[in-house]
């Protein structure tokens, strides 16, 4: 019996040996969660010898509806819309391949080759033998076809696993590792172009991101907060949901503004944010902080400046954009759909207190000492973390 | 809650709201041939008559639209469509709403020659090529008031063929005027305690407008589409109520204006932003130097006082705020500009409260930013 199904290829997970089953399970759960609203329990997701099979129990799977729903899941390297056949004898393979080819490419004047993969090593023929037999059959029945084993216009893939699968196209997935498989990280989300991209790249490597936004009314407006909510929603389209912390930052900001020279203020503010995010990180059992710093982009992102703020974090600080150019960051932001949201013109707290000539090469010990002189600071950080509000974003 | 942002929109008044809700029950389409349609058509015509009487025109010279933005576009783009091939000169002012400035910029890119000058300078610019003048009765940011009758008359004396368009969104039912030499006049219900989503354009007979939309031929083909019947009736009801008491309302609002404009004397580095002494008391634009306008707006929001920024947010440099055209305006004053705009529903007590709170907030914000850290 033949049926249209999806075969999911996953990349690095296959290298994970002992943890492989865990990763596979996370990936399958993510796929099931995305498809639950669409088809309830009708769609089955199961392991299939190094692949994941997505099958509609009611019949052929509706590829055009299902594909967009799962394409953004991290951990998927490729998605193939295949025909699955339960009869694995060679004759049936040949006939199925021919029918499938006729359906996907009605115009038959092209070059092709057949590639076979056997997950099931018990199969009586070798992969090359299967390819040759099926290839020969296709040539015989479609005169317009020609074989080109070096640069074919189309490859007909055959995979022999618990069942047999035939497909001609593999649609690229987001790649990366299953979401949440690498632990949790607190993402410092500002509403600018960079931090959402940093969040996306880290989430793609399996880190469950928990965004933290520093809200400073009346210096920042509710529209700036709305912008950050929208950015979190955009990221949630990839992660399947997020929890956003909104931290009341005005008091801390004003205290620092009162005591610290304008040229150093941004650094002390950034340290405060790392302190507060660390306090929240401890609550969340996070393992890292994530920022959108890119080396040299602004004064607070020179290596001297990054060094001067790092000790404020209780966790390692990941900076996935460190070596990226602004244009590369913008390209990614456009691709993932955060750019248009980020460029809405509502100030975040970073921009309103910027000095005309901020320090670019601060001394770490000087900055750390300033923080110690302002004895009340730890109380302010704690109050900010205690009064932070959590939003569930789907 | 104190609402001092009436130039942005006003609360729908009780009588208008009742008419709106009541009219939803009479849902005939004015174009239908049967009794329900005919009856609704009569009511719409009666609404047009009520408004026409105030403007000194015929009911059929009132075209109902979705609001002043649509009316301004219809007036300018529709009014000048016949000159598209040969081009021409248009005279307007630097103090106009974007729904006038944007269509004019568009026409500039199509080859029209547009001059932006204040009306007292117009004699130097009016010439044989001038096909239209467009100016606002009251400017929405500063409250500057133009004397419609004098300006329109002068233009017509120079050349009676020049089309005179006035944007009356902030002036209708608030500022007395004579419309005898005005050819096109825009107005919007939600600025005078009517509902949002409905407005109109007076189009004098003899002025040829090319419609912006094409469809079922309603409103003499000038603005096809089924009319917003309940909105129109509610708008006419609001216009009746407001027009009747224009003078009384203006007197009351002037008191509010005076009270708040005293901030100029009570706070240092405080300026009133307007061009001349001819102004509408419904709008007061002020700058408190050293205080970011948006920050002050948010601070007052925290006190449940709602006002607006004095210079609307503009993304591109070439769309700089018209405030820059005022004498003495610089970046500091523009960035710190805020706008109070009043309605007859505001009270003296509210104005006194706002004044006290503004003084406190401005002082607080100024003090915060005056101290610079020493570490």
Interface residues (C-beta under 8 A of the other chain):
Chain A: X217 X218 X219 X221 X254 X256 X257 X258 X259 X260 X261 X262 X264 X265 X345 X347 X352 X370 X373 X374
Chain B: X292 X294 X295 X296 X297 X298 X299 X301 X302 X313 X315 X368 X371 X372 X373 X374 X375
